[in-house]
Amino acid sequence: MLLLSDSSNKASFAGTFGYTAPELAYTTQMNEKCDVYSFGVITLELVMGTHPCNLISSLWSLSSSDDHDKLLKDVIDQRLLLSQNQVAESVVYITMLAFSCLHLNPKSRPTMQQISSKLTSKHPLVSKSVSTIKLEELLSNNIC
């Protein structure tokens, strides 16, 4: 199905649960923001080395503050931490970008054009060590 960027499109559900935007559970309206959500899930899966379904659901839950206090180093693939510091900074930046794609409100998600621009531009240096960054900091950082 070809989606028009200036309109809302309806169809029956076709996708993989765990990768689709949460609003598709309540409606069959698909738009660019649904793809942005899926991109965020896949990006987080690459950084973590496993599907992030439990992490995503707990991060947006108001009752679960335990995951907000989790450190980034505890959820990402440990092989990424063995690399140079510049690689670690890129992992933090990409993780922040992924979290911005996973907002529950589709209007709060960036566009794919914004994501592409952020990925191709020089990202700002991360001032903290990867081992001290909490997930909550990444969630609250509006990168787009």
N, CA, C and O atoms as CSV, one atom per row, in Angstrom:
chain,resi,resn,atom,element,x,y,z
A,1,MET,N,N,0.840,-1.177,0.000
A,1,MET,CA,C,0.000,0.000,0.000
A,1,MET,C,C,0.880,1.233,0.000
A,1,MET,O,O,1.836,1.307,0.772
A,2,LEU,N,N,0.580,2.197,-0.846
A,2,LEU,CA,C,1.313,3.447,-0.915
A,2,LEU,C,C,0.596,4.444,-0.021
A,2,LEU,O,O,-0.596,4.699,-0.192
A,3,LEU,N,N,1.327,5.007,0.934
A,3,LEU,CA,C,0.738,5.971,1.847
A,3,LEU,C,C,1.008,7.386,1.369
A,3,LEU,O,O,2.137,7.730,1.020
A,4,LEU,N,N,-0.024,8.193,1.357
A,4,LEU,CA,C,0.132,9.590,1.007
A,4,LEU,C,C,0.483,10.358,2.270
A,4,LEU,O,O,-0.183,10.192,3.292
A,5,SER,N,N,1.506,11.188,2.223
A,5,SER,CA,C,1.990,11.863,3.421
A,5,SER,C,C,1.013,12.908,3.961
A,5,SER,O,O,1.075,13.247,5.142
A,6,ASP,N,N,0.126,13.416,3.132
A,6,ASP,CA,C,-0.787,14.470,3.566
A,6,ASP,C,C,-2.183,13.950,3.921
A,6,ASP,O,O,-3.109,14.743,4.092
A,7,SER,N,N,-2.342,12.651,4.032
A,7,SER,CA,C,-3.660,12.119,4.357
A,7,SER,C,C,-3.530,10.902,5.252
A,7,SER,O,O,-2.435,10.383,5.471
A,8,SER,N,N,-4.643,10.468,5.752
A,8,SER,CA,C,-4.690,9.279,6.580
A,8,SER,C,C,-5.194,8.125,5.729
A,8,SER,O,O,-6.130,8.295,4.946
A,9,ASN,N,N,-4.601,6.982,5.869
A,9,ASN,CA,C,-4.956,5.824,5.065
A,9,ASN,C,C,-5.452,4.706,5.967
A,9,ASN,O,O,-4.924,4.498,7.059
A,10,LYS,N,N,-6.464,3.994,5.507
A,10,LYS,CA,C,-7.024,2.896,6.287
A,10,LYS,C,C,-6.863,1.600,5.527
A,10,LYS,O,O,-6.981,1.559,4.302
A,11,ALA,N,N,-6.592,0.540,6.270
A,11,ALA,CA,C,-6.481,-0.794,5.680
A,11,ALA,C,C,-6.609,-1.799,6.809
A,11,ALA,O,O,-6.612,-1.426,7.982
A,12,SER,N,N,-6.712,-3.051,6.463
A,12,SER,CA,C,-6.717,-4.063,7.508
A,12,SER,C,C,-5.295,-4.230,8.017
A,12,SER,O,O,-4.334,-3.901,7.322
A,13,PHE,N,N,-5.167,-4.742,9.231
A,13,PHE,CA,C,-3.855,-4.850,9.855
A,13,PHE,C,C,-2.973,-5.830,9.099
A,13,PHE,O,O,-3.373,-6.956,8.804
A,14,ALA,N,N,-1.781,-5.383,8.797
A,14,ALA,CA,C,-0.764,-6.252,8.204
A,14,ALA,C,C,0.558,-5.805,8.787
A,14,ALA,O,O,1.033,-4.712,8.478
A,15,GLY,N,N,1.146,-6.612,9.605
A,15,GLY,CA,C,2.402,-6.248,10.228
A,15,GLY,C,C,2.779,-7.259,11.284
A,15,GLY,O,O,2.092,-8.262,11.484
A,16,THR,N,N,3.853,-6.989,11.942
A,16,THR,CA,C,4.335,-7.869,12.993
A,16,THR,C,C,4.133,-7.201,14.335
A,16,THR,O,O,4.658,-6.114,14.578
A,17,PHE,N,N,3.375,-7.844,15.211
A,17,PHE,CA,C,3.163,-7.290,16.538
A,17,PHE,C,C,4.511,-7.133,17.226
A,17,PHE,O,O,5.394,-7.980,17.094
A,18,GLY,N,N,4.653,-6.054,17.949
A,18,GLY,CA,C,5.913,-5.757,18.606
A,18,GLY,C,C,6.727,-4.744,17.822
A,18,GLY,O,O,7.651,-4.129,18.355
A,19,TYR,N,N,6.380,-4.574,16.560
A,19,TYR,CA,C,7.060,-3.595,15.717
A,19,TYR,C,C,6.106,-2.508,15.243
A,19,TYR,O,O,6.539,-1.486,14.712
A,20,THR,N,N,4.831,-2.724,15.431
A,20,THR,CA,C,3.841,-1.762,14.946
A,20,THR,C,C,3.498,-0.747,16.025
A,20,THR,O,O,3.592,-1.033,17.219
A,21,ALA,N,N,3.106,0.423,15.595
A,21,ALA,CA,C,2.762,1.512,16.496
A,21,ALA,C,C,1.553,1.132,17.351
A,21,ALA,O,O,0.639,0.460,16.874
A,22,PRO,N,N,1.549,1.560,18.609
A,22,PRO,CA,C,0.450,1.175,19.514
A,22,PRO,C,C,-0.916,1.665,19.059
A,22,PRO,O,O,-1.924,1.029,19.368
A,23,GLU,N,N,-0.979,2.770,18.338
A,23,GLU,CA,C,-2.283,3.278,17.907
A,23,GLU,C,C,-2.953,2.358,16.899
A,23,GLU,O,O,-4.165,2.445,16.698
A,24,LEU,N,N,-2.189,1.480,16.261
A,24,LEU,CA,C,-2.790,0.539,15.316
A,24,LEU,C,C,-3.597,-0.545,16.018
A,24,LEU,O,O,-4.373,-1.251,15.375
A,25,ALA,N,N,-3.422,-0.686,17.325
A,25,ALA,CA,C,-4.227,-1.638,18.089
A,25,ALA,C,C,-5.656,-1.118,18.241
A,25,ALA,O,O,-6.581,-1.902,18.456
A,26,TYR,N,N,-5.838,0.188,18.132
A,26,TYR,CA,C,-7.146,0.800,18.352
A,26,TYR,C,C,-7.802,1.288,17.070
A,26,TYR,O,O,-9.014,1.498,17.023
A,27,THR,N,N,-7.005,1.467,16.045
A,27,THR,CA,C,-7.527,1.990,14.791
A,27,THR,C,C,-6.741,1.367,13.637
A,27,THR,O,O,-5.652,0.830,13.842
A,28,THR,N,N,-7.275,1.436,12.467
A,28,THR,CA,C,-6.549,0.924,11.296
A,28,THR,C,C,-5.972,2.075,10.484
A,28,THR,O,O,-5.619,1.903,9.317
A,29,GLN,N,N,-5.876,3.248,11.101
A,29,GLN,CA,C,-5.310,4.394,10.396
A,29,GLN,C,C,-3.790,4.286,10.392
A,29,GLN,O,O,-3.152,4.203,11.442
A,30,MET,N,N,-3.229,4.288,9.190
A,30,MET,CA,C,-1.783,4.226,9.044
A,30,MET,C,C,-1.282,5.521,8.435
A,30,MET,O,O,-1.913,6.100,7.550
A,31,ASN,N,N,-0.146,5.960,8.922
A,31,ASN,CA,C,0.499,7.137,8.361
A,31,ASN,C,C,2.003,7.026,8.585
A,31,ASN,O,O,2.486,6.022,9.108
A,32,GLU,N,N,2.725,8.040,8.196
A,32,GLU,CA,C,4.180,8.020,8.298
A,32,GLU,C,C,4.654,7.771,9.733
A,32,GLU,O,O,5.684,7.130,9.941
A,33,LYS,N,N,3.915,8.268,10.712
A,33,LYS,CA,C,4.332,8.137,12.110
A,33,LYS,C,C,4.323,6.678,12.574
A,33,LYS,O,O,5.037,6.327,13.514
A,34,CYS,N,N,3.534,5.836,11.936
A,34,CYS,CA,C,3.555,4.397,12.238
A,34,CYS,C,C,4.891,3.792,11.815
A,34,CYS,O,O,5.459,2.964,12.528
A,35,ASP,N,N,5.383,4.204,10.667
A,35,ASP,CA,C,6.685,3.742,10.195
A,35,ASP,C,C,7.809,4.256,11.088
A,35,ASP,O,O,8.787,3.551,11.336
A,36,VAL,N,N,7.663,5.480,11.564
A,36,VAL,CA,C,8.664,6.062,12.469
A,36,VAL,C,C,8.752,5.222,13.742
A,36,VAL,O,O,9.847,4.945,14.231
A,37,TYR,N,N,7.606,4.819,14.274
A,37,TYR,CA,C,7.589,3.983,15.474
A,37,TYR,C,C,8.324,2.665,15.208
A,37,TYR,O,O,9.154,2.240,16.011
A,38,SER,N,N,8.019,2.027,14.090
A,38,SER,CA,C,8.672,0.762,13.736
A,38,SER,C,C,10.180,0.942,13.596
A,38,SER,O,O,10.955,0.084,14.019
A,39,PHE,N,N,10.588,2.047,13.007
A,39,PHE,CA,C,12.014,2.345,12.884
A,39,PHE,C,C,12.657,2.440,14.269
A,39,PHE,O,O,13.765,1.946,14.477
A,40,GLY,N,N,11.964,3.069,15.205
A,40,GLY,CA,C,12.487,3.185,16.571
A,40,GLY,C,C,12.652,1.834,17.234
A,40,GLY,O,O,13.650,1.595,17.913
A,41,VAL,N,N,11.683,0.944,17.045
A,41,VAL,CA,C,11.763,-0.404,17.625
A,41,VAL,C,C,12.958,-1.157,17.041
A,41,VAL,O,O,13.735,-1.767,17.776
A,42,ILE,N,N,13.096,-1.109,15.725
A,42,ILE,CA,C,14.199,-1.827,15.065
A,42,ILE,C,C,15.550,-1.252,15.482
A,42,ILE,O,O,16.501,-1.999,15.712
A,43,THR,N,N,15.632,0.051,15.577
A,43,THR,CA,C,16.886,0.694,15.998
A,43,THR,C,C,17.243,0.287,17.419
A,43,THR,O,O,18.397,-0.030,17.706
A,44,LEU,N,N,16.262,0.293,18.305
A,44,LEU,CA,C,16.514,-0.124,19.685
A,44,LEU,C,C,16.899,-1.595,19.751
A,44,LEU,O,O,17.748,-1.983,20.554
A,45,GLU,N,N,16.279,-2.411,18.915
A,45,GLU,CA,C,16.624,-3.828,18.874
A,45,GLU,C,C,18.086,-4.018,18.444
A,45,GLU,O,O,18.780,-4.883,18.977
A,46,LEU,N,N,18.540,-3.232,17.506
A,46,LEU,CA,C,19.937,-3.318,17.069
A,46,LEU,C,C,20.900,-2.922,18.188
A,46,LEU,O,O,21.949,-3.542,18.361
A,47,VAL,N,N,20.544,-1.903,18.931
A,47,VAL,CA,C,21.406,-1.432,20.023
A,47,VAL,C,C,21.391,-2.411,21.188
A,47,VAL,O,O,22.416,-2.625,21.835
A,48,MET,N,N,20.242,-3.002,21.455
A,48,MET,CA,C,20.115,-3.914,22.598
A,48,MET,C,C,20.556,-5.335,22.274
A,48,MET,O,O,20.994,-6.066,23.163
A,49,GLY,N,N,20.447,-5.726,21.028
A,49,GLY,CA,C,20.772,-7.097,20.653
A,49,GLY,C,C,19.626,-8.059,20.886
A,49,GLY,O,O,19.788,-9.270,20.735
A,50,THR,N,N,18.467,-7.528,21.254
A,50,THR,CA,C,17.263,-8.325,21.489
A,50,THR,C,C,16.053,-7.415,21.307
A,50,THR,O,O,16.179,-6.191,21.354
A,51,HIS,N,N,14.888,-8.008,21.101
A,51,HIS,CA,C,13.681,-7.201,20.919
A,51,HIS,C,C,13.366,-6.441,22.212
A,51,HIS,O,O,13.388,-7.031,23.292
A,52,PRO,N,N,13.074,-5.146,22.115
A,52,PRO,CA,C,12.871,-4.308,23.305
A,52,PRO,C,C,11.440,-4.229,23.824
A,52,PRO,O,O,11.100,-3.261,24.503
A,53,CYS,N,N,10.591,-5.210,23.531
A,53,CYS,CA,C,9.162,-5.089,23.865
A,53,CYS,C,C,8.922,-4.809,25.347
A,53,CYS,O,O,8.137,-3.921,25.679
A,54,ASN,N,N,9.574,-5.539,26.237
A,54,ASN,CA,C,9.359,-5.311,27.673
A,54,ASN,C,C,9.854,-3.937,28.097
A,54,ASN,O,O,9.210,-3.259,28.897
A,55,LEU,N,N,10.983,-3.533,27.568
A,55,LEU,CA,C,11.535,-2.223,27.905
A,55,LEU,C,C,10.613,-1.109,27.424
A,55,LEU,O,O,10.343,-0.164,28.166
A,56,ILE,N,N,10.133,-1.213,26.199
A,56,ILE,CA,C,9.264,-0.171,25.653
A,56,ILE,C,C,7.989,-0.041,26.468
A,56,ILE,O,O,7.596,1.068,26.831
A,57,SER,N,N,7.344,-1.149,26.758
A,57,SER,CA,C,6.079,-1.076,27.505
A,57,SER,C,C,6.296,-0.540,28.917
A,57,SER,O,O,5.448,0.190,29.429
A,58,SER,N,N,7.393,-0.879,29.547
A,58,SER,CA,C,7.625,-0.394,30.908
A,58,SER,C,C,8.079,1.065,30.934
A,58,SER,O,O,7.792,1.783,31.893
A,59,LEU,N,N,8.774,1.504,29.908
A,59,LEU,CA,C,9.239,2.893,29.887
A,59,LEU,C,C,8.088,3.886,29.805
A,59,LEU,O,O,8.145,4.955,30.412
A,60,TRP,N,N,7.054,3.542,29.066
A,60,TRP,CA,C,5.941,4.469,28.916
A,60,TRP,C,C,4.859,4.253,29.966
A,60,TRP,O,O,3.862,4.975,29.994
A,61,SER,N,N,5.053,3.263,30.825
A,61,SER,CA,C,4.103,3.025,31.901
A,61,SER,C,C,4.385,3.982,33.048
A,61,SER,O,O,5.528,4.125,33.483
A,62,LEU,N,N,3.351,4.628,33.529
A,62,LEU,CA,C,3.518,5.575,34.635
A,62,LEU,C,C,3.853,4.873,35.950
A,62,LEU,O,O,4.496,5.456,36.823
A,63,SER,N,N,3.419,3.628,36.088
A,63,SER,CA,C,3.597,2.925,37.351
A,63,SER,C,C,4.965,2.280,37.499
A,63,SER,O,O,5.347,1.909,38.608
A,64,SER,N,N,5.703,2.138,36.424
A,64,SER,CA,C,6.981,1.443,36.483
A,64,SER,C,C,8.136,2.426,36.401
A,64,SER,O,O,8.607,2.747,35.310
A,65,SER,N,N,8.590,2.902,37.545
A,65,SER,CA,C,9.705,3.836,37.538
A,65,SER,C,C,11.039,3.108,37.641
A,65,SER,O,O,12.091,3.733,37.509
A,66,ASP,N,N,11.013,1.799,37.876
A,66,ASP,CA,C,12.261,1.044,37.986
A,66,ASP,C,C,13.069,1.109,36.699
A,66,ASP,O,O,14.290,1.263,36.744
A,67,ASP,N,N,12.407,0.994,35.554
A,67,ASP,CA,C,13.124,1.032,34.292
A,67,ASP,C,C,13.639,2.431,33.976
A,67,ASP,O,O,14.618,2.579,33.244
A,68,HIS,N,N,12.989,3.457,34.519
A,68,HIS,CA,C,13.465,4.818,34.307
A,68,HIS,C,C,14.825,5.013,34.969
A,68,HIS,O,O,15.647,5.794,34.489
A,69,ASP,N,N,15.059,4.312,36.056
A,69,ASP,CA,C,16.318,4.421,36.776
A,69,ASP,C,C,17.394,3.491,36.231
A,69,ASP,O,O,18.548,3.559,36.654
A,70,LYS,N,N,17.022,2.622,35.293
A,70,LYS,CA,C,17.999,1.720,34.686
A,70,LYS,C,C,19.048,2.524,33.943
A,70,LYS,O,O,18.773,3.580,33.373
A,71,LEU,N,N,20.251,1.992,33.968
A,71,LEU,CA,C,21.329,2.630,33.228
A,71,LEU,C,C,21.351,2.104,31.803
A,71,LEU,O,O,21.047,0.938,31.552
A,72,LEU,N,N,21.714,2.980,30.873
A,72,LEU,CA,C,21.799,2.597,29.473
A,72,LEU,C,C,22.731,1.406,29.295
A,72,LEU,O,O,22.442,0.503,28.510
A,73,LYS,N,N,23.831,1.398,30.007
A,73,LYS,CA,C,24.818,0.321,29.865
A,73,LYS,C,C,24.240,-1.044,30.235
A,73,LYS,O,O,24.764,-2.076,29.815
A,74,ASP,N,N,23.171,-1.051,31.013
A,74,ASP,CA,C,22.565,-2.311,31.440
A,74,ASP,C,C,21.583,-2.884,30.423
A,74,ASP,O,O,21.186,-4.044,30.534
A,75,VAL,N,N,21.189,-2.093,29.444
A,75,VAL,CA,C,20.219,-2.585,28.463
A,75,VAL,C,C,20.792,-2.726,27.061
A,75,VAL,O,O,20.205,-3.411,26.223
A,76,ILE,N,N,21.924,-2.092,26.793
A,76,ILE,CA,C,22.486,-2.217,25.439
A,76,ILE,C,C,23.387,-3.441,25.348
A,76,ILE,O,O,23.872,-3.959,26.354
A,77,ASP,N,N,23.592,-3.877,24.141
A,77,ASP,CA,C,24.469,-5.016,23.866
A,77,ASP,C,C,25.860,-4.691,24.392
A,77,ASP,O,O,26.459,-3.695,23.987
A,78,GLN,N,N,26.370,-5.507,25.275
A,78,GLN,CA,C,27.646,-5.249,25.944
A,78,GLN,C,C,28.826,-5.170,24.974
A,78,GLN,O,O,29.843,-4.550,25.286
A,79,ARG,N,N,28.702,-5.778,23.828
A,79,ARG,CA,C,29.783,-5.699,22.840
A,79,ARG,C,C,29.988,-4.280,22.339
A,79,ARG,O,O,31.081,-3.932,21.891
A,80,LEU,N,N,28.938,-3.449,22.413
A,80,LEU,CA,C,29.067,-2.062,21.985
A,80,LEU,C,C,29.903,-1.246,22.963
A,80,LEU,O,O,30.501,-0.237,22.588
A,81,LEU,N,N,29.941,-1.685,24.209
A,81,LEU,CA,C,30.702,-0.959,25.226
A,81,LEU,C,C,32.190,-1.260,25.151
A,81,LEU,O,O,32.994,-0.521,25.720
A,82,LEU,N,N,32.570,-2.317,24.469
A,82,LEU,CA,C,33.975,-2.686,24.365
A,82,LEU,C,C,34.708,-1.828,23.346
A,82,LEU,O,O,35.935,-1.867,23.252
A,83,SER,N,N,33.952,-1.060,22.592
A,83,SER,CA,C,34.532,-0.261,21.513
A,83,SER,C,C,35.091,1.051,22.034
A,83,SER,O,O,35.090,1.324,23.235
A,84,GLN,N,N,35.564,1.846,21.101
A,84,GLN,CA,C,36.131,3.151,21.436
A,84,GLN,C,C,35.054,4.067,22.006
A,84,GLN,O,O,33.859,3.817,21.849
A,85,ASN,N,N,35.498,5.130,22.668
A,85,ASN,CA,C,34.584,6.081,23.287
A,85,ASN,C,C,33.677,6.746,22.253
A,85,ASN,O,O,32.509,7.010,22.538
A,86,GLN,N,N,34.198,7.021,21.059
A,86,GLN,CA,C,33.397,7.658,20.017
A,86,GLN,C,C,32.226,6.759,19.609
A,86,GLN,O,O,31.128,7.251,19.348
A,87,VAL,N,N,32.455,5.458,19.554
A,87,VAL,CA,C,31.384,4.518,19.237
A,87,VAL,C,C,30.331,4.561,20.336
A,87,VAL,O,O,29.134,4.540,20.051
A,88,ALA,N,N,30.772,4.619,21.587
A,88,ALA,CA,C,29.839,4.679,22.709
A,88,ALA,C,C,28.980,5.943,22.635
A,88,ALA,O,O,27.784,5.892,22.921
A,89,GLU,N,N,29.572,7.066,22.257
A,89,GLU,CA,C,28.807,8.307,22.103
A,89,GLU,C,C,27.757,8.159,21.004
A,89,GLU,O,O,26.633,8.643,21.138
A,90,SER,N,N,28.128,7.498,19.939
A,90,SER,CA,C,27.178,7.278,18.842
A,90,SER,C,C,26.023,6.393,19.292
A,90,SER,O,O,24.883,6.613,18.881
A,91,VAL,N,N,26.297,5.405,20.123
A,91,VAL,CA,C,25.252,4.521,20.644
A,91,VAL,C,C,24.270,5.324,21.488
A,91,VAL,O,O,23.060,5.122,21.380
A,92,VAL,N,N,24.761,6.220,22.316
A,92,VAL,CA,C,23.881,7.063,23.137
A,92,VAL,C,C,23.014,7.926,22.232
A,92,VAL,O,O,21.807,8.034,22.447
A,93,TYR,N,N,23.612,8.532,21.238
A,93,TYR,CA,C,22.886,9.409,20.317
A,93,TYR,C,C,21.808,8.633,19.556
A,93,TYR,O,O,20.670,9.091,19.448
A,94,ILE,N,N,22.158,7.485,19.042
A,94,ILE,CA,C,21.203,6.668,18.285
A,94,ILE,C,C,20.095,6.152,19.192
A,94,ILE,O,O,18.945,6.054,18.763
A,95,THR,N,N,20.418,5.823,20.431
A,95,THR,CA,C,19.399,5.375,21.384
A,95,THR,C,C,18.423,6.505,21.689
A,95,THR,O,O,17.216,6.276,21.766
A,96,MET,N,N,18.934,7.720,21.863
A,96,MET,CA,C,18.055,8.877,22.078
A,96,MET,C,C,17.137,9.065,20.873
A,96,MET,O,O,15.948,9.342,21.028
A,97,LEU,N,N,17.685,8.914,19.690
A,97,LEU,CA,C,16.899,9.046,18.471
A,97,LEU,C,C,15.809,7.972,18.417
A,97,LEU,O,O,14.668,8.256,18.053
A,98,ALA,N,N,16.168,6.743,18.781
A,98,ALA,CA,C,15.187,5.644,18.793
A,98,ALA,C,C,14.062,5.935,19.778
A,98,ALA,O,O,12.891,5.737,19.454
A,99,PHE,N,N,14.402,6.404,20.976
A,99,PHE,CA,C,13.366,6.715,21.970
A,99,PHE,C,C,12.432,7.815,21.467
A,99,PHE,O,O,11.235,7.786,21.750
A,100,SER,N,N,12.973,8.787,20.722
A,100,SER,CA,C,12.106,9.855,20.210
A,100,SER,C,C,11.091,9.307,19.207
A,100,SER,O,O,10.020,9.885,19.024
A,101,CYS,N,N,11.427,8.201,18.565
A,101,CYS,CA,C,10.518,7.565,17.600
A,101,CYS,C,C,9.415,6.757,18.278
A,101,CYS,O,O,8.426,6.398,17.639
A,102,LEU,N,N,9.578,6.471,19.553
A,102,LEU,CA,C,8.664,5.571,20.256
A,102,LEU,C,C,7.625,6.272,21.111
A,102,LEU,O,O,6.941,5.622,21.902
A,103,HIS,N,N,7.492,7.578,20.971
A,103,HIS,CA,C,6.479,8.295,21.755
A,103,HIS,C,C,5.106,7.686,21.520
A,103,HIS,O,O,4.771,7.296,20.402
A,104,LEU,N,N,4.320,7.608,22.577
A,104,LEU,CA,C,2.963,7.080,22.453
A,104,LEU,C,C,2.100,7.978,21.572
A,104,LEU,O,O,1.249,7.490,20.828
A,105,ASN,N,N,2.314,9.264,21.654
A,105,ASN,CA,C,1.563,10.210,20.836
A,105,ASN,C,C,2.270,10.339,19.486
A,105,ASN,O,O,3.394,10.838,19.428
A,106,PRO,N,N,1.634,9.899,18.406
A,106,PRO,CA,C,2.274,9.962,17.088
A,106,PRO,C,C,2.730,11.365,16.701
A,106,PRO,O,O,3.732,11.514,16.002
A,107,LYS,N,N,2.013,12.392,17.143
A,107,LYS,CA,C,2.376,13.768,16.798
A,107,LYS,C,C,3.697,14.185,17.446
A,107,LYS,O,O,4.353,15.117,16.980
A,108,SER,N,N,4.082,13.501,18.511
A,108,SER,CA,C,5.338,13.812,19.197
A,108,SER,C,C,6.544,13.120,18.562
A,108,SER,O,O,7.688,13.432,18.891
A,109,ARG,N,N,6.284,12.189,17.659
A,109,ARG,CA,C,7.383,11.495,16.977
A,109,ARG,C,C,7.948,12.373,15.863
A,109,ARG,O,O,7.220,13.146,15.241
A,110,PRO,N,N,9.253,12.247,15.618
A,110,PRO,CA,C,9.832,13.012,14.505
A,110,PRO,C,C,9.392,12.418,13.170
A,110,PRO,O,O,8.809,11.335,13.118
A,111,THR,N,N,9.675,13.131,12.116
A,111,THR,CA,C,9.434,12.593,10.779
A,111,THR,C,C,10.673,11.805,10.355
A,111,THR,O,O,11.743,11.969,10.943
A,112,MET,N,N,10.537,10.967,9.356
A,112,MET,CA,C,11.699,10.233,8.857
A,112,MET,C,C,12.713,11.197,8.253
A,112,MET,O,O,13.912,10.918,8.268
A,113,GLN,N,N,12.258,12.307,7.731
A,113,GLN,CA,C,13.182,13.311,7.191
A,113,GLN,C,C,14.028,13.895,8.332
A,113,GLN,O,O,15.233,14.087,8.167
A,114,GLN,N,N,13.415,14.177,9.475
A,114,GLN,CA,C,14.164,14.674,10.625
A,114,GLN,C,C,15.169,13.626,11.119
A,114,GLN,O,O,16.303,13.956,11.468
A,115,ILE,N,N,14.742,12.378,11.143
A,115,ILE,CA,C,15.624,11.296,11.580
A,115,ILE,C,C,16.815,11.180,10.638
A,115,ILE,O,O,17.959,11.088,11.083
A,116,SER,N,N,16.547,11.185,9.353
A,116,SER,CA,C,17.607,11.097,8.353
A,116,SER,C,C,18.593,12.241,8.506
A,116,SER,O,O,19.806,12.046,8.426
A,117,SER,N,N,18.070,13.422,8.725
A,117,SER,CA,C,18.918,14.593,8.912
A,117,SER,C,C,19.801,14.440,10.153
A,117,SER,O,O,20.985,14.776,10.124
A,118,LYS,N,N,19.226,13.939,11.224
A,118,LYS,CA,C,19.991,13.744,12.467
A,118,LYS,C,C,21.063,12.667,12.298
A,118,LYS,O,O,22.158,12.786,12.847
A,119,LEU,N,N,20.747,11.623,11.541
A,119,LEU,CA,C,21.706,10.537,11.352
A,119,LEU,C,C,22.871,10.945,10.447
A,119,LEU,O,O,23.980,10.433,10.599
A,120,THR,N,N,22.628,11.855,9.516
A,120,THR,CA,C,23.687,12.251,8.591
A,120,THR,C,C,24.469,13.467,9.070
A,120,THR,O,O,25.530,13.773,8.526
A,121,SER,N,N,23.956,14.165,10.082
A,121,SER,CA,C,24.677,15.332,10.598
A,121,SER,C,C,25.641,14.907,11.696
A,121,SER,O,O,25.545,13.805,12.235
A,122,LYS,N,N,26.538,15.768,12.005
A,122,LYS,CA,C,27.486,15.519,13.090
A,122,LYS,C,C,26.703,15.647,14.390
A,122,LYS,O,O,26.110,16.689,14.671
A,123,HIS,N,N,26.709,14.584,15.173
A,123,HIS,CA,C,25.934,14.649,16.415
A,123,HIS,C,C,26.748,15.297,17.520
A,123,HIS,O,O,27.978,15.233,17.515
A,124,PRO,N,N,26.053,15.927,18.479
A,124,PRO,CA,C,26.749,16.584,19.585
A,124,PRO,C,C,27.446,15.554,20.475
A,124,PRO,O,O,26.997,14.416,20.606
A,125,LEU,N,N,28.533,15.974,21.071
A,125,LEU,CA,C,29.255,15.090,21.982
A,125,LEU,C,C,28.435,14.853,23.237
A,125,LEU,O,O,27.756,15.754,23.729
A,126,VAL,N,N,28.503,13.665,23.736
A,126,VAL,CA,C,27.805,13.310,24.963
A,126,VAL,C,C,28.717,13.672,26.124
A,126,VAL,O,O,29.878,13.263,26.161
A,127,SER,N,N,28.198,14.430,27.061
A,127,SER,CA,C,29.042,14.930,28.144
A,127,SER,C,C,29.222,13.931,29.284
A,127,SER,O,O,30.101,14.110,30.127
A,128,LYS,N,N,28.412,12.896,29.319
A,128,LYS,CA,C,28.496,11.912,30.388
A,128,LYS,C,C,29.015,10.586,29.859
A,128,LYS,O,O,28.944,10.305,28.662
A,129,SER,N,N,29.526,9.794,30.749
A,129,SER,CA,C,29.965,8.448,30.402
A,129,SER,C,C,28.743,7.564,30.172
A,129,SER,O,O,27.727,7.710,30.851
A,130,VAL,N,N,28.846,6.659,29.224
A,130,VAL,CA,C,27.740,5.741,28.925
A,130,VAL,C,C,27.340,4.969,30.175
A,130,VAL,O,O,26.166,4.643,30.351
A,131,SER,N,N,28.281,4.680,31.027
A,131,SER,CA,C,27.993,3.873,32.217
A,131,SER,C,C,27.195,4.630,33.278
A,131,SER,O,O,26.754,4.024,34.254
A,132,THR,N,N,27.000,5.942,33.110
A,132,THR,CA,C,26.247,6.707,34.110
A,132,THR,C,C,24.929,7.268,33.576
A,132,THR,O,O,24.178,7.879,34.336
A,133,ILE,N,N,24.633,7.079,32.306
A,133,ILE,CA,C,23.418,7.645,31.707
A,133,ILE,C,C,22.226,6.758,32.021
A,133,ILE,O,O,22.245,5.554,31.768
A,134,LYS,N,N,21.180,7.378,32.583
A,134,LYS,CA,C,19.939,6.658,32.876
A,134,LYS,C,C,19.004,6.732,31.672
A,134,LYS,O,O,19.028,7.696,30.907
A,135,LEU,N,N,18.187,5.706,31.519
A,135,LEU,CA,C,17.215,5.689,30.423
A,135,LEU,C,C,16.283,6.885,30.487
A,135,LEU,O,O,15.882,7.423,29.455
A,136,GLU,N,N,15.939,7.301,31.695
A,136,GLU,CA,C,15.051,8.445,31.874
A,136,GLU,C,C,15.631,9.703,31.212
A,136,GLU,O,O,14.889,10.512,30.656
A,137,GLU,N,N,16.949,9.861,31.275
A,137,GLU,CA,C,17.587,11.016,30.641
A,137,GLU,C,C,17.416,10.969,29.125
A,137,GLU,O,O,17.226,12.001,28.481
A,138,LEU,N,N,17.486,9.777,28.568
A,138,LEU,CA,C,17.332,9.628,27.119
A,138,LEU,C,C,15.886,9.873,26.704
A,138,LEU,O,O,15.627,10.421,25.633
A,139,LEU,N,N,14.952,9.469,27.549
A,139,LEU,CA,C,13.533,9.676,27.239
A,139,LEU,C,C,13.161,11.147,27.263
A,139,LEU,O,O,12.366,11.608,26.443
A,140,SER,N,N,13.732,11.876,28.197
A,140,SER,CA,C,13.355,13.283,28.363
A,140,SER,C,C,14.112,14.211,27.422
A,140,SER,O,O,13.774,15.389,27.307
A,141,ASN,N,N,15.133,13.690,26.749
A,141,ASN,CA,C,15.921,14.508,25.830
A,141,ASN,C,C,15.226,14.551,24.479
A,141,ASN,O,O,15.124,13.536,23.790
A,142,ASN,N,N,14.748,15.732,24.105
A,142,ASN,CA,C,14.047,15.887,22.818
A,142,ASN,C,C,15.081,16.169,21.741
A,142,ASN,O,O,15.512,17.308,21.563
A,143,ILE,N,N,15.473,15.133,21.031
A,143,ILE,CA,C,16.563,15.250,20.067
A,143,ILE,C,C,16.103,15.800,18.724
A,143,ILE,O,O,16.909,16.372,17.990
A,144,CYS,N,N,14.847,15.644,18.390
A,144,CYS,CA,C,14.337,16.130,17.088
A,144,CYS,C,C,13.484,17.354,17.249
A,144,CYS,O,O,12.979,17.888,16.261
